């Protein structure tokens, strides 16, 4: 697949973040730093959090949770050891940008610098949180309206929710995919769990802790998030290794000459894209990916390989036998039984299949057709549409067509 260039919305987000960063830096340099001790303490915290990105896994949603929490805490800081603070929105942005630039130097030197979209989102999200809090606090309205008790904590929780929504919107705008904004935003809202709530909660607790105990509260309150980050990263590493093991097992049919090179990977990528198009998310997408990778493993039971691995040309009874054997193999590997069930249903009429099996069957047939002399994805989709009466679900075929129309993963015959 050819790399996608940044969309206009992504470029607009980057431009807005750059303009805001330059304006904030210029304002702070001209007027000086207010309360430099606090600015230095939170700047160091954000920089340390950004440096802790070492070991982050590709695609990790928040590789620097401590940095995010520190920047968020500075944006929500109104008091320190009982005394009013005087920094404003632009100084919050300045400290965040300066800390990110400082921490990015060693990452850039190793060729692993933060992407421009992630850095732009961090600046805009922190500015949004500060803009919602700082003017209300400095004008005295937040204390007048909410006081300093539980209502103030609820006010901070509301601000954190709005900040999380802002981050989800910006992430959807800069996703770098050809998917429509609506489905992309829906996926981002579903993905707000994980380490995100820990980041928001730690940011709020830091701000409240510093308000009572001063800057000494920062190192104490950082420890829980650091431990959460380590645990989350270990879990993600285990999940990645698990996925790689399944992908290696799926390649056994290619190594043995039963399926074309890259067939399982292509089917998995395209099936996942079709699943997202149909509104699937979370564990369902994981089961779909694993089943798509292992859908052909039953072919290892054949004495002679089928030409191009296209089992759709075999008699129905033989297709069912291969599917059932594939499901039995999957069950022996210790993979989720739901994956084995999807593999076992590959030869059933689509009305008797669950949605995940329908997706894998249609995408597998599409990739087979593209590799069997049916030139072009349109001709392959034509063949699938002709089979929607019995073999393929029409909604799945149309979702596949929409994904391909937006430039989905390349088919076998794409060169």
Secondary structure by P-SEA (a helix, b strand, c coil): cccccccaaaaaaaaaaaaaaaaaaaaaaaccccaaaaaaaaaaaaaaaaaaccccccccccccaaaaaaaaaaaaccccccccccccaaaaaaaaaaaaaaaaaaaaaacccccaaaaaaaaaaaaaaaaacaaaaaaccccccccccaaaaaaaaaaaaaaaaaaaaaaaaaccccccaaaaaaaaaaacccaaaaaaaaaaaaaaaaaccccccccccaaaaaaaaaaaaaaaaaaaaaaaaaaaaaaccccccccccaaaaaaaaaaaaaaaaacccaaaaaaaaaaaaccccccccccccccccccccccaaaaaaaaaaaaaaaaaacccaaaaaaaaacccccccccaaaaaaaaaaaaaaaaacccccaaaaaaaaaaaccccccaaaaaaaaaaaaaccccccccc
